[in-house]
Amino acid sequence: MRNFLKQFFFLLLILSLPYNIYAARKRPCMADIKRLCQSVSKGKGAIRKCLLQNIEALSTKCKKRFVKRKARKKACKEFVDSLCSDHKGNRKAVRKCMLQNKDKLSDECKQMVSKRSRRKK
């Protein structure tokens, strides 16, 4: 019986690894949120604000995510304001609008949008 339990828990561990690896890659700030923003209630960007307030304590991968997002926002701000202003506040709609107007975007913004859309597939 003891051997069976060892095998069972080992199998359970092995089966959970791919999910944990996937979750860590897909959500690099999850551990930081749990560690630094546990008491913050969700909504109205509260968790994002908490992470930004604790930026020095964030993991490298989480910091990298914020830097990439900031670069993308900076590269495309002018185009979002002019082409997709009626979709502001709805990220999916903004992304769709930008993909529909891809030929009007700057090279830098096109690059950011295409990288993002390739990653989403």
C-alpha positions in Angstrom: 0.0 0.0 0.0 2.8 2.4 0.9 4.5 1.8 -2.5 1.2 2.5 -4.3 0.8 5.8 -2.5 4.4 6.8 -3.4 3.7 6.0 -7.1 0.3 7.7 -7.0 1.8 11.0 -5.6 4.7 10.8 -8.0 2.3 10.4 -10.9 0.3 13.3 -9.6 3.4 15.5 -9.4 4.4 14.5 -13.0 1.0 15.3 -14.4 0.9 18.7 -12.7 4.3 19.9 -14.0 3.3 20.8 -17.6 0.4 23.0 -16.2 2.8 24.7 -13.7 5.4 25.3 -16.4 2.6 26.7 -18.7 1.2 28.9 -16.0 4.6 30.3 -15.1 5.3 31.2 -18.8 1.8 32.5 -19.5 1.5 34.5 -16.2 4.9 35.6 -15.1 3.5 37.9 -12.4 1.3 35.4 -10.6 3.8 34.6 -7.8 4.5 38.3 -7.3 0.8 39.0 -7.1 0.4 36.3 -4.4 3.5 37.5 -2.5 3.0 41.3 -2.7 -0.6 42.0 -3.5 -2.5 39.3 -1.6 -4.6 41.7 0.4 -5.5 43.9 -2.6 -9.1 43.5 -3.9 -9.5 42.9 -7.7 -10.9 45.5 -10.0 -10.1 49.0 -11.4 -6.5 48.2 -12.0 -5.8 47.7 -8.2 -3.5 44.7 -8.7 -1.6 46.4 -11.5 -1.1 49.5 -9.3 0.1 47.3 -6.5 2.7 45.6 -8.7 3.8 49.1 -10.0 4.2 50.3 -6.4 6.4 47.2 -5.6 8.3 47.3 -8.9 11.7 46.9 -7.2 10.6 43.7 -5.5 9.2 42.0 -8.6 10.7 39.0 -10.3 12.8 39.6 -13.4 10.1 38.0 -15.7 7.4 40.1 -14.2 9.4 43.3 -14.6 10.1 42.3 -18.2 6.4 42.0 -18.9 5.8 45.6 -17.6 8.7 46.9 -19.8 7.3 45.2 -22.9 3.8 46.5 -22.3 5.1 50.0 -21.7 7.2 49.9 -25.0 4.2 48.6 -26.9 1.9 51.3 -25.5 4.5 54.0 -26.3 5.0 52.8 -29.8 1.3 52.6 -30.6 -0.2 55.4 -28.5 -0.5 57.9 -31.3 -2.3 55.4 -33.6 -4.6 54.1 -30.9 -5.6 57.7 -30.1 -6.3 58.5 -33.7 -7.5 55.2 -35.2 -9.1 53.3 -32.4 -10.1 55.9 -29.9 -13.7 54.7 -29.8 -12.4 51.3 -28.5 -10.3 52.6 -25.6 -10.7 50.6 -22.4 -11.4 47.4 -24.3 -8.0 45.8 -25.1 -9.4 43.1 -27.4 -11.3 45.7 -29.5 -8.2 47.9 -29.6 -6.0 45.0 -30.8 -8.6 44.1 -33.4 -8.8 47.7 -34.6 -5.1 47.9 -34.9 -4.9 44.7 -36.9 -7.6 46.0 -39.2 -5.6 49.3 -39.6 -2.2 47.6 -39.7 -1.2 49.3 -43.0 -1.6 52.8 -41.3 0.7 52.0 -38.3 4.3 53.0 -37.9 6.9 50.3 -38.5 7.7 50.2 -34.8 4.0 49.8 -33.9 3.4 47.2 -36.6 6.3 45.2 -35.2 4.8 45.3 -31.7 1.3 44.4 -33.0 2.6 41.5 -35.1 4.7 40.1 -32.3 1.8 40.2 -30.0 -0.7 38.6 -32.5 1.8 35.8 -33.3 2.2 35.0 -29.6 -1.6 34.9 -29.1 -2.1 32.1 -31.7 
